[in-house]
Amino acid sequence: MLDDFKMEQSILYKTLLNSIKKDKMMHAYLLELNGYSKGMNFALALAKFLLCEKHYTNSSNCDACTQCQTIDGNNHLEIKIINPDGQWIKKEQLEELQQEFSRKAIIGNKKIYIINGVDKLNVFSANSILKFLEEPQEGIIAILLVDNIYQVLNTIVSRCQVLSFKKEKVVASDTKGRLALSIFNIQEEIEEFLNDEEMKEKIDLLIEYVNFYEKNGLKTIIYKNKEFLECFCDRKTLTIAFNWLILYYKDALNVNLGREIEYFNDYQDSVNKTADKNQTAHICNKLAKLVELLETIKFNANANMLMDRLIIELEEV
């Protein structure tokens, strides 16, 4: 239950409890994970807390209540969990949710839906959930999970109480492991990534691409974009590549700010050279462009045009 997070996420824990004690329960909570690996565990603990009539934070206070056990067994009638179907959360999943939640709660007076990976909403599903958030029905509470809040539409963020987790120190020793833990929230996806023998070669190619761009600028369009797209050839792999680029430039920013390299520790020479070549403001601007273009991948952007635009806009910052 929530008390399990009292120490490691103390600020978030106190903020949440204080708001409930002041009778300020929100209809939507957006959990910004910041790489925190127990995000779904926290979401379920929050669901238990919200559904509990007495808002207990520790199961030792309960009096033979089976509600938490039902939630742990994924059998609670008033909780709906939505995970991405493949790469995206689809409109049909949210239409099914809205249909289910149009009926009154059977147990108690609240219903809760949890969306794991709200950044995986495509344009149609994003519009569906936005309508749901704009016209909240009494007793329906949303818990949305995302690693980085900047990957979520501002219109969705503005309708939620944002709870940001304290960043969890990455425990993996090599770059491949650190990238897996930083990009994916679902254990199956992490294991699939780690077991893919080609990932190391793809990371090497990405580093080579960045090094070429930092040295040659616009020539990258002519000499490297084709090779890059042969490796990252569909929406899923291109999304992964852009997330890597964001983490790479975050590491360059870390160097400029006197911090440790967090992700690309196996490529310190490359990161240091990029940091030396770019002022802090330039790296921040490049990160903003990468985040902006990452969003366009969701909408079936033409990959060749996207990569050309990337290099042109990076050169303009």
C-alpha positions, -999 to +999 in steps of 0.1 A: +000+000+000+010+037-001+031+034+031+055+012+011+066+043-007+067+066+023+105+067+025+117+064-011+091+089-025+086+109+007+077+143-010+052+128-034+037+107-006+032+137+017+018+158-012-008+132-021-019+125+015-022+162+023-044+169-007-068+140+002-069+151+039-080+185+027-108+169+007-091+178-026-093+144-043-087+149-081-105+132-109-072+126-127-036+120-116-007+120-140+023+100-126+056+112-141+079+083-134+113+098-143+127+062-147+111+050-115+107+012-119+078+008-094+053+031-112+026+005-117+030-007-081+024+028-069-006+033-092-022+002-077-014+013-042-030+047-050-061+029-064-063+010-031-060+042-012-087+060-032-112+031-031-108+025+006-136+042+025-112+052+053-083+059+030-059+036+048-023+037+037-013+005+055-030-029+052-024-035+089-052-010+096-077-030+077-104-052+093-106-084+073-111-064+040-105-084+008-105-054-015-067-051-017-064-088-024-089-085-052-069-056-067-036-076-064-053-105-082-064-081-110-101-091-103-115-058-089-147-049-107-141-011-104-105-010-118-096-011-155-059-012-165-050-003-201-016-012-215-004-004-251-018-028-277+014-034-296+031+000-300+001+022-293-030+026-271-058+024-296-091+043-298-110+011-294-095+004-260-107+037-247-142+033-263-145+000-245-134+018-213-160+045-217-187+020-223-178+000-192-175+032-170-209+045-182-225+021-157-225+028-120-201+012-096-212-021-081-188-020-052-186+014-034-191+047-054-158+050-073-143+036-105-106+039-114-089+035-148-051+032-151-034+040-184+001+027-184+021+047-210-001+076-218+026+088-243+015+058-264-018+074-272-022+079-310-041+110-323-074+092-321-071+077-287-056+110-273-088+128-284-109+101-268-092+103-234-092+141-236-130+141-239-132+118-210-110+141-189-128+173-200-162+160-188-153+140-157-181+120-143-186+118-105-168+089-090-145+082-119-108+086-113-080+084-139-044+074-131-021+080-160+015+069-162+043+083-183+081+084-179+085+120-192+057+145-189+069+163-220+058+134-241+021+141-232-002+166-248-004+198-228-042+196-230-041+163-211-015+174-186-035+205-177-065+184-167-045+163-142-027+166-109+009+159-118+028+137-093+065+136-102+086+108-088+121+113-075+145+100-100+156+065-093+193+058-098+199+035-127+214+003-114+224-013-147+262-012-153+263-010-191+247+014-216+223-013-231+209-021-196+206+016-187+187+024-219+163-006-214+154+005-178+150+042-189+128+036-220+106+008-210+082+004-180+069-032-187+092-060-177+085-081-208+097-052-230+128-047-209+137-084-213+130-084-250+153-054-254+181-070-233+179-103-252+181-087-286+217-093-297+214-066-325+207-038-300+244-032-292+251-028-330+222-003-333+235+017-303+269+018-320+254+030-352+235+057-334+267+070-317+284+070-351+255+090-365+257+116-338+295+119-341+292+124-378+265+150-374+283+169-347+314+171-370+297+176-404+263+192-398+241+193-429+262+168-448+246+142-425+215+143-447+235+132-477+259+107-462+242+092-431+205+095-431+199+066-455+222+043-434+204+054-403+169+046-417+180+012-429+186+003-393+157+022-377+132+015-405+097+016-388+078+036-363+087+014-334+125+014-340+125+050-350+107+059-317+134+040-298+162+058-317+147+092-309+145+083-272+181+073-274+191+106-290+172+124-262+191+105-235+224+110-253+220+148-254+208+147-218+241+130-209+260+158-228+240+183-208+250+164-176+287+168-186+283+205-191+266+209-157+293+189-140+272+158-134+278+121-140+269+105-174+238+085-167+231+064-198+259+063-223+286+055-199+302+031-224+306+060-248+321+087-226+346+100-252+317+107-276+295+123-250+324+145-238+332+157-273+296+165-279+295+184-246+326+204-255+313+213-289+279+226-276+271+253-251+244+243-225+218+265-242+224+247-275+220+213-260+187+224-243+175+236-277+185+204-294+166+184-267+135+205-273+137+198-311+141+160-305+112+159-281+090+178-306+100+155-335+095+124-314+059+134-310+054+135-348+064+099-352+031+089-337+013+104-366+029+084-394+054+110-404+075+103-435+107+089-421+130+104-447+115+138-444+116+135-406+153+128-405+161+156-430+140+180-408+159+168-377+193+177-391+181+210-405+164+221-373+193+210-351+216+231-372+193+262-367+195+261-329 
